[in-house]
Amino acid sequence: MILDQIVEDKRFYVEALKKLNPVNEMAPGDGIERRSLIESIRSREVPIIAEIKRRSPSGGDMNCGYSLTELARIYESSGVAGISVLTDEKYFGGSPADLLEVKRCTMLPILRKDFIVDEYQIYEAYAYGADVILLIASILTDAQILRFLSLAHELGLEVLLESHNRLELEVSIASGARLLGINNRNLDTLKTDLNTSINLMQFVPDDRIVISESGISSSSDIKRLLDAGAMGLLIGESLLKSKDPAGKLAELIDIRHI
């Protein structure tokens, strides 16, 4: 399964990285302003987290013709709530340095999207200016989830805790995480189904913020998800495969006619 291979490769990569660049030798991130994705989501009628990635196992190359900086500025001027930056190198062509590049050219909160399996990656996210980190429930133990949440909060980072089924969602809710992501993509088969979010959102307590992730490509998709209880939407491939990301965002956000 693709997810198992990604996680195995990630663990090996992080162990090597810890020896090359230990936490105590990282550039300090203390002077970098942190921004709240939660507050940004609450301030928008259609809260979109727009994604930046160079490629993916499901979508192939994402050559939209824009640099990271250009794309981040397009997203910001289009009114999105935040920017998700894929930092996995082997499968997505990204780098932690992409976080800082995007952070420096926008006032939006920045989400580090990666396969976090070690506390080292949380310190790394902090050092490179992330405001939020993604944790994936299916690749972590319950104890790891709690430990990683605690460390992120100590560093002043918010956490988007992702699930794909009822059991993972229950674990996520029990952890106390405020931002709950529901991934419409099955990370084993790479197939997407918006009903994943629609069926699971009914179980999310009112005091949490639920984000529907993946497979969202139209304003009707957005209207359907918002009506079902989504408070935010993470969108990547439909923007990155568009020749006009700003136009695509305007189209997605305009749900008045539906």
C-alpha beads as a LAMMPS data file, in Angstrom:
LAMMPS data file: protein, C-alpha beads

258 atoms
257 bonds

1 atom types
1 bond types

-500.0 500.0 xlo xhi
-500.0 500.0 ylo yhi
-500.0 500.0 zlo zhi

Masses

1 110.0

Atoms # bond

1 1 1 0.000 0.000 0.000
2 1 1 1.293 3.461 -0.917
3 1 1 0.741 4.937 2.563
4 1 1 2.728 2.178 4.260
5 1 1 5.628 2.761 1.875
6 1 1 5.539 6.535 2.357
7 1 1 5.577 6.166 6.144
8 1 1 8.389 3.617 6.076
9 1 1 10.465 5.887 3.842
10 1 1 9.676 8.878 6.052
11 1 1 10.865 7.154 9.224
12 1 1 14.127 6.191 7.557
13 1 1 14.579 9.715 6.181
14 1 1 13.915 11.410 9.527
15 1 1 16.347 9.164 11.390
16 1 1 19.059 10.125 8.908
17 1 1 18.136 13.808 9.118
18 1 1 18.333 13.816 12.921
19 1 1 21.995 12.845 12.656
20 1 1 22.799 15.394 9.949
21 1 1 20.954 18.318 11.527
22 1 1 20.086 17.713 15.204
23 1 1 17.338 19.762 16.844
24 1 1 19.877 21.753 18.876
25 1 1 21.604 22.840 15.663
26 1 1 18.461 24.007 13.851
27 1 1 18.022 27.688 13.128
28 1 1 15.860 29.062 15.969
29 1 1 12.266 29.861 15.059
30 1 1 11.600 32.000 18.138
31 1 1 11.501 35.301 16.276
32 1 1 9.003 34.178 13.630
33 1 1 5.450 35.500 13.979
34 1 1 2.816 32.780 14.450
35 1 1 -0.629 33.163 12.897
36 1 1 -3.853 31.416 13.850
37 1 1 -5.574 29.285 11.231
38 1 1 -8.529 28.886 13.588
39 1 1 -9.107 32.641 13.719
40 1 1 -8.600 32.993 9.975
41 1 1 -11.178 30.286 9.260
42 1 1 -13.698 31.921 11.579
43 1 1 -13.368 35.246 9.771
44 1 1 -14.380 33.928 6.325
45 1 1 -17.714 32.930 4.833
46 1 1 -16.129 30.275 2.595
47 1 1 -12.910 29.294 4.402
48 1 1 -10.522 27.623 1.971
49 1 1 -7.054 26.334 2.787
50 1 1 -5.320 26.395 -0.586
51 1 1 -2.517 23.942 -1.196
52 1 1 0.918 24.232 -2.752
53 1 1 2.613 21.062 -3.976
54 1 1 4.780 20.186 -6.931
55 1 1 3.478 16.669 -7.500
56 1 1 1.571 13.851 -5.812
57 1 1 1.137 10.069 -6.133
58 1 1 -2.520 10.579 -7.071
59 1 1 -2.247 13.574 -9.400
60 1 1 1.249 13.410 -10.901
61 1 1 3.095 16.650 -11.704
62 1 1 1.413 19.912 -10.682
63 1 1 3.102 22.266 -13.116
64 1 1 0.780 25.257 -12.910
65 1 1 3.429 27.653 -14.241
66 1 1 3.759 29.727 -11.054
67 1 1 6.539 29.930 -8.486
68 1 1 5.787 29.274 -4.817
69 1 1 5.815 33.004 -4.133
70 1 1 3.543 33.844 -7.061
71 1 1 1.069 31.142 -6.116
72 1 1 1.006 32.182 -2.458
73 1 1 0.259 35.786 -3.438
74 1 1 -2.491 34.669 -5.820
75 1 1 -4.039 32.643 -3.022
76 1 1 -3.842 35.522 -0.546
77 1 1 -5.361 38.059 -2.946
78 1 1 -8.162 35.576 -3.661
79 1 1 -9.215 35.576 -0.007
80 1 1 -8.246 32.108 1.209
81 1 1 -8.002 31.408 4.947
82 1 1 -4.608 29.722 4.861
83 1 1 -2.018 27.969 2.728
84 1 1 -1.057 24.306 2.989
85 1 1 2.508 23.538 1.914
86 1 1 3.539 19.964 1.100
87 1 1 7.056 19.488 2.447
88 1 1 7.644 15.812 1.627
89 1 1 10.462 15.568 -0.907
90 1 1 10.363 12.007 -2.248
91 1 1 6.678 11.767 -3.158
92 1 1 5.582 15.406 -3.394
93 1 1 8.714 17.289 -4.461
94 1 1 8.605 19.643 -1.491
95 1 1 10.976 20.832 1.216
96 1 1 10.668 22.361 4.703
97 1 1 12.377 25.440 3.233
98 1 1 9.219 25.976 1.159
99 1 1 7.421 26.879 4.395
100 1 1 9.674 29.845 5.069
101 1 1 9.556 31.009 1.457
102 1 1 5.755 31.064 1.507
103 1 1 5.600 32.523 5.027
104 1 1 7.762 35.501 4.031
105 1 1 5.557 36.578 1.133
106 1 1 2.109 36.374 2.736
107 1 1 0.297 37.270 5.952
108 1 1 -1.729 34.052 5.923
109 1 1 -1.272 31.147 8.353
110 1 1 0.855 28.349 6.885
111 1 1 0.142 24.644 7.378
112 1 1 2.975 22.153 7.155
113 1 1 1.477 19.152 5.381
114 1 1 3.685 16.103 5.664
115 1 1 3.781 12.638 7.155
116 1 1 4.855 13.521 10.676
117 1 1 6.137 10.456 12.523
118 1 1 8.679 11.993 14.890
119 1 1 8.896 14.961 17.254
120 1 1 11.891 16.132 15.224
121 1 1 9.550 17.150 12.383
122 1 1 7.532 19.350 14.741
123 1 1 10.651 21.225 15.840
124 1 1 11.569 21.483 12.160
125 1 1 8.149 22.926 11.292
126 1 1 8.600 25.505 14.046
127 1 1 12.083 26.435 12.835
128 1 1 10.843 26.945 9.274
129 1 1 7.941 29.189 10.241
130 1 1 4.895 26.910 10.126
131 1 1 1.832 28.053 12.048
132 1 1 0.007 24.729 11.894
133 1 1 1.086 21.116 11.456
134 1 1 -0.854 18.191 10.037
135 1 1 -1.005 14.996 12.067
136 1 1 -2.482 11.891 10.431
137 1 1 -4.255 9.662 12.956
138 1 1 -3.866 6.483 10.909
139 1 1 -0.054 6.540 11.043
140 1 1 0.309 7.385 14.740
141 1 1 -0.442 5.628 18.009
142 1 1 -2.816 7.263 20.483
143 1 1 0.178 8.069 22.699
144 1 1 2.045 9.700 19.811
145 1 1 -0.970 11.837 18.952
146 1 1 -1.167 13.168 22.506
147 1 1 2.588 13.725 22.740
148 1 1 2.810 15.472 19.379
149 1 1 -0.216 17.661 20.168
150 1 1 1.352 18.691 23.459
151 1 1 4.699 19.550 21.877
152 1 1 3.090 21.538 19.065
153 1 1 1.043 23.559 21.538
154 1 1 4.127 24.189 23.701
155 1 1 5.781 25.670 20.612
156 1 1 2.727 27.818 19.841
157 1 1 1.642 25.792 16.809
158 1 1 -1.902 24.752 15.974
159 1 1 -2.609 21.176 14.891
160 1 1 -4.893 19.831 12.173
161 1 1 -5.552 16.206 13.161
162 1 1 -6.685 14.150 10.171
163 1 1 -8.920 11.084 10.075
164 1 1 -10.580 9.037 7.350
165 1 1 -12.965 6.740 9.232
166 1 1 -15.127 6.668 12.365
167 1 1 -12.524 4.996 14.580
168 1 1 -9.814 7.509 13.658
169 1 1 -12.277 10.360 14.174
170 1 1 -13.176 9.118 17.660
171 1 1 -9.479 8.978 18.555
172 1 1 -9.042 12.508 17.186
173 1 1 -11.988 13.834 19.186
174 1 1 -10.740 12.149 22.374
175 1 1 -7.319 13.785 21.940
176 1 1 -8.864 17.216 22.457
177 1 1 -7.611 18.578 19.122
178 1 1 -9.619 21.642 18.088
179 1 1 -8.977 21.379 14.336
180 1 1 -10.229 18.086 12.924
181 1 1 -9.559 17.194 9.306
182 1 1 -11.545 14.565 7.431
183 1 1 -9.696 13.325 4.374
184 1 1 -11.977 12.332 1.525
185 1 1 -9.046 10.501 -0.053
186 1 1 -8.298 6.973 1.054
187 1 1 -4.519 7.110 1.466
188 1 1 -4.199 3.411 0.691
189 1 1 -6.189 3.380 -2.582
190 1 1 -5.904 7.150 -3.384
191 1 1 -9.606 7.218 -4.329
192 1 1 -11.714 10.183 -3.190
193 1 1 -15.313 10.339 -2.015
194 1 1 -16.896 13.477 -0.532
195 1 1 -19.358 11.263 1.317
196 1 1 -16.507 10.414 3.678
197 1 1 -16.736 13.921 5.150
198 1 1 -20.509 14.105 4.886
199 1 1 -20.994 10.825 6.747
200 1 1 -18.452 11.577 9.488
201 1 1 -19.099 15.256 10.234
202 1 1 -22.299 14.428 12.114
203 1 1 -20.145 12.899 14.873
204 1 1 -17.968 15.987 15.418
205 1 1 -18.771 17.970 18.606
206 1 1 -19.906 21.572 18.201
207 1 1 -16.801 22.929 19.927
208 1 1 -14.459 21.619 17.218
209 1 1 -13.611 23.020 13.786
210 1 1 -13.909 20.407 11.057
211 1 1 -12.044 20.698 7.758
212 1 1 -13.001 18.630 4.717
213 1 1 -9.916 17.672 2.705
214 1 1 -9.347 16.470 -0.875
215 1 1 -11.535 15.803 -3.891
216 1 1 -13.189 19.243 -3.849
217 1 1 -13.413 20.692 -7.342
218 1 1 -16.575 22.796 -7.690
219 1 1 -18.708 25.359 -5.883
220 1 1 -21.462 22.745 -5.640
221 1 1 -19.013 20.465 -3.789
222 1 1 -18.286 23.310 -1.385
223 1 1 -21.970 24.124 -0.831
224 1 1 -22.709 20.466 -0.158
225 1 1 -19.883 20.173 2.377
226 1 1 -20.684 23.448 4.150
227 1 1 -24.335 22.436 4.417
228 1 1 -23.228 19.128 5.970
229 1 1 -21.219 20.924 8.658
230 1 1 -17.757 21.626 7.254
231 1 1 -16.197 24.799 8.645
232 1 1 -13.248 24.803 6.258
233 1 1 -12.098 23.154 3.038
234 1 1 -8.607 22.076 2.015
235 1 1 -8.232 22.233 -1.766
236 1 1 -5.172 21.415 -3.839
237 1 1 -5.278 19.608 -7.161
238 1 1 -8.217 21.486 -8.687
239 1 1 -6.308 24.755 -8.112
240 1 1 -2.879 23.507 -9.096
241 1 1 -4.097 21.932 -12.326
242 1 1 -5.915 25.111 -13.337
243 1 1 -4.226 27.572 -15.708
244 1 1 -5.932 30.344 -13.743
245 1 1 -5.836 29.596 -9.977
246 1 1 -7.329 32.996 -9.102
247 1 1 -10.230 32.432 -11.481
248 1 1 -10.741 28.919 -10.142
249 1 1 -10.834 30.202 -6.567
250 1 1 -13.362 32.880 -7.487
251 1 1 -15.502 30.185 -9.086
252 1 1 -15.214 27.915 -6.028
253 1 1 -16.027 30.634 -3.513
254 1 1 -19.125 31.846 -5.385
255 1 1 -21.801 29.588 -3.885
256 1 1 -24.593 32.174 -3.948
257 1 1 -26.219 30.815 -7.114
258 1 1 -26.405 27.225 -5.884

Bonds

1 1 1 2
2 1 2 3
3 1 3 4
4 1 4 5
5 1 5 6
6 1 6 7
7 1 7 8
8 1 8 9
9 1 9 10
10 1 10 11
11 1 11 12
12 1 12 13
13 1 13 14
14 1 14 15
15 1 15 16
16 1 16 17
17 1 17 18
18 1 18 19
19 1 19 20
20 1 20 21
21 1 21 22
22 1 22 23
23 1 23 24
24 1 24 25
25 1 25 26
26 1 26 27
27 1 27 28
28 1 28 29
29 1 29 30
30 1 30 31
31 1 31 32
32 1 32 33
33 1 33 34
34 1 34 35
35 1 35 36
36 1 36 37
37 1 37 38
38 1 38 39
39 1 39 40
40 1 40 41
41 1 41 42
42 1 42 43
43 1 43 44
44 1 44 45
45 1 45 46
46 1 46 47
47 1 47 48
48 1 48 49
49 1 49 50
50 1 50 51
51 1 51 52
52 1 52 53
53 1 53 54
54 1 54 55
55 1 55 56
56 1 56 57
57 1 57 58
58 1 58 59
59 1 59 60
60 1 60 61
61 1 61 62
62 1 62 63
63 1 63 64
64 1 64 65
65 1 65 66
66 1 66 67
67 1 67 68
68 1 68 69
69 1 69 70
70 1 70 71
71 1 71 72
72 1 72 73
73 1 73 74
74 1 74 75
75 1 75 76
76 1 76 77
77 1 77 78
78 1 78 79
79 1 79 80
80 1 80 81
81 1 81 82
82 1 82 83
83 1 83 84
84 1 84 85
85 1 85 86
86 1 86 87
87 1 87 88
88 1 88 89
89 1 89 90
90 1 90 91
91 1 91 92
92 1 92 93
93 1 93 94
94 1 94 95
95 1 95 96
96 1 96 97
97 1 97 98
98 1 98 99
99 1 99 100
100 1 100 101
101 1 101 102
102 1 102 103
103 1 103 104
104 1 104 105
105 1 105 106
106 1 106 107
107 1 107 108
108 1 108 109
109 1 109 110
110 1 110 111
111 1 111 112
112 1 112 113
113 1 113 114
114 1 114 115
115 1 115 116
116 1 116 117
117 1 117 118
118 1 118 119
119 1 119 120
120 1 120 121
121 1 121 122
122 1 122 123
123 1 123 124
124 1 124 125
125 1 125 126
126 1 126 127
127 1 127 128
128 1 128 129
129 1 129 130
130 1 130 131
131 1 131 132
132 1 132 133
133 1 133 134
134 1 134 135
135 1 135 136
136 1 136 137
137 1 137 138
138 1 138 139
139 1 139 140
140 1 140 141
141 1 141 142
142 1 142 143
143 1 143 144
144 1 144 145
145 1 145 146
146 1 146 147
147 1 147 148
148 1 148 149
149 1 149 150
150 1 150 151
151 1 151 152
152 1 152 153
153 1 153 154
154 1 154 155
155 1 155 156
156 1 156 157
157 1 157 158
158 1 158 159
159 1 159 160
160 1 160 161
161 1 161 162
162 1 162 163
163 1 163 164
164 1 164 165
165 1 165 166
166 1 166 167
167 1 167 168
168 1 168 169
169 1 169 170
170 1 170 171
171 1 171 172
172 1 172 173
173 1 173 174
174 1 174 175
175 1 175 176
176 1 176 177
177 1 177 178
178 1 178 179
179 1 179 180
180 1 180 181
181 1 181 182
182 1 182 183
183 1 183 184
184 1 184 185
185 1 185 186
186 1 186 187
187 1 187 188
188 1 188 189
189 1 189 190
190 1 190 191
191 1 191 192
192 1 192 193
193 1 193 194
194 1 194 195
195 1 195 196
196 1 196 197
197 1 197 198
198 1 198 199
199 1 199 200
200 1 200 201
201 1 201 202
202 1 202 203
203 1 203 204
204 1 204 205
205 1 205 206
206 1 206 207
207 1 207 208
208 1 208 209
209 1 209 210
210 1 210 211
211 1 211 212
212 1 212 213
213 1 213 214
214 1 214 215
215 1 215 216
216 1 216 217
217 1 217 218
218 1 218 219
219 1 219 220
220 1 220 221
221 1 221 222
222 1 222 223
223 1 223 224
224 1 224 225
225 1 225 226
226 1 226 227
227 1 227 228
228 1 228 229
229 1 229 230
230 1 230 231
231 1 231 232
232 1 232 233
233 1 233 234
234 1 234 235
235 1 235 236
236 1 236 237
237 1 237 238
238 1 238 239
239 1 239 240
240 1 240 241
241 1 241 242
242 1 242 243
243 1 243 244
244 1 244 245
245 1 245 246
246 1 246 247
247 1 247 248
248 1 248 249
249 1 249 250
250 1 250 251
251 1 251 252
252 1 252 253
253 1 253 254
254 1 254 255
255 1 255 256
256 1 256 257
257 1 257 258
